[in-house]
Amino acid sequence: METENRTDMEATIIRMALVAALAFLAAFITFARPEHFGL
């Protein structure tokens, strides 16, 4: 039971990390477009 719990926790953490990474990428693409640098 403990190993299953740990696996669920790891899966949740990985999922949260992926969502955070996607959100960061979306924000980066939104705010770091070329026109902001005058290109």
SEPAFI-56252 format. One line per 2 residues: for each residue y, z, x of C-alpha. Coordinates in nm, 2 decimals. Last residue first. Layout:
BEGIN
Y/Z/X | ...
***
This chain:
BEGIN
4.25/-3.43/1.34 | 4.53/-3.19/1.25
4.31/-2.88/1.31 | 4.31/-2.78/0.94
4.25/-3.14/0.86 | 3.91/-3.12/1.04
3.76/-2.87/0.79 | 3.71/-2.51/0.92
3.78/-2.32/0.60 | 3.53/-2.48/0.36
3.26/-2.56/0.62 | 3.29/-2.21/0.76
3.28/-2.06/0.41 | 2.97/-2.26/0.33
2.81/-2.17/0.66 | 2.88/-1.80/0.61
2.73/-1.81/0.26 | 2.42/-1.99/0.39
2.39/-1.72/0.66 | 2.43/-1.44/0.41
2.17/-1.60/0.18 | 1.93/-1.63/0.48
1.99/-1.27/0.58 | 1.93/-1.15/0.23
1.60/-1.34/0.21 | 1.49/-1.20/0.55
1.58/-0.85/0.44 | 1.39/-0.90/0.11
1.08/-1.04/0.29 | 1.09/-0.75/0.54
1.10/-0.50/0.25 | 0.82/-0.68/0.07
0.61/-0.68/0.38 | 0.68/-0.31/0.44
0.57/-0.23/0.08 | 0.26/-0.43/0.13
0.19/-0.24/0.45 | 0.24/0.09/0.28
0.00/0.00/0.00
***
